[in-house]
Amino acid sequence: MTPPYGPFLINPPTNVTAIHQHARTPKEEDNPVFSMAWLPEGWTPALVAVDIDGTLTDANKLLHVGAVEALRALEAAGIPVIICTGNTRPIAYGLWRFIGLSGPLVCENGGVLWYPDGTVVLRAEGREAEEACRWVAEQLPGIDANGIATNRWRESEWCLKTDEDMEAIQAALANSPWSHLTVLRTGFAIHVMDPCLSKGQGLSAVLERLGVAPEDVLAVGDAPNDLSMFELVGWSVAVGGAFPEVEAVASMCSPEPHGATFPPLVEAILAQKKAEG
């Protein structure tokens, strides 16, 4: 039997009660996730930008299968998906290829842009960030200068492990030749990077090249490095489990955790697109 949330959704939503500011019908009470307002009335995104870690995946870095099917459904409906991540280009490209997406990639918090025609734009050089992290490790015994495993592929930044003492790292860098670098923690790493880098700036450059207005874009994320992306676009969705500061600025907060956000969100997008004819 085909489930009510669509044939492409493998993982059904969990039974979470959504909070509304208006009265709801008994039918809505029976199906709160799908009756809630995922989108502004009468609006359909021209493009969807999505984070990877903590958004498409859970806290254990497991990819939500229903999210994969939902993104494929967006692409099939003519709505391109852009991966906008703090992760590296090889990892983002692998997801892009195996999910079957068509949009460009914004990697390393906007430090690396990749386009399907093979064009790569490197917006910063990662050697300076690495040097800074290795210097910090000399000043603060116990800091692992090698950082996380994906540093071997990083091109524009350097990442330390997320459980390191970020305040101590920031204090050390503030009195160093690298005081201009940005230090930002997500749920999976402490990113040390050029201050010119952000997901918002990287996504803005991609949208300009594509000729898509930021207000026509929907973004989905969970962590502080998604804030600049949320500020740029027309509508933003914080997945369940997002950082409080992300929930505070999102256009709407999903009652569904991490990747489980995508099946009902995409169902709403496709329903709105169908209604527009």
Secondary structure, DSSP 8 states (H G I E B T S, - for coil): ---TT-TT--S---------SS---HHHHHSHHHHS--S-TT---SEEEE--TTTTB-TT--B-HHHHHHHHHHHHTT--EEEE-SS-HHHHHHHHHHHT--S-EEEGGGTEEE-TTS-EEE-S-THHHHHHHHHHHHHSTT--TT-SGGGGG-SSEEEE-TTS-HHHHHHHHHTSTTTTSEEEE-SS-EEEE-TT--HHHHHHHHHHHHT--GGGEEEEE-SGGGHHHHHHSSEEEEEET--HHHHHHSSEEEEEEGGGGHHHHHHHHHHHHHHH-
